[in-house]
């Protein structure tokens, strides 16, 4: 009896999960059709904060390294690498 009940719950859970997935896919398709930008906005040089550029000059002169630049600008090292790639892409 318990096994049958657990199997029944599993079937309904799977059904509910598939309905949720279908609803999400439909919502994403609808948003794209309306021209909405999905996900994180791309990093551009215009969106990089001024606090980064304040210490970027020292980084270019090799006075500080990436870790120190991240600490001074109060961002993470991966963020520094993203900012640096955006700056290099613009050149």
Number of C-alpha atoms within 10 A of each C-alpha: 5 7 8 9 10 10 11 12 12 12 12 11 12 12 11 12 12 12 12 12 11 12 12 12 12 12 12 14 13 12 13 12 9 9 9 11 9 9 6 6 8 8 14 14 15 9 10 16 11 11 12 17 14 13 17 22 13 13 15 10 9 10 12 16 13 17 14 14 23 20 12 15 18 13 14 14 15 12 13 21 13 15 20 15 14 17 15 10 10 8 5
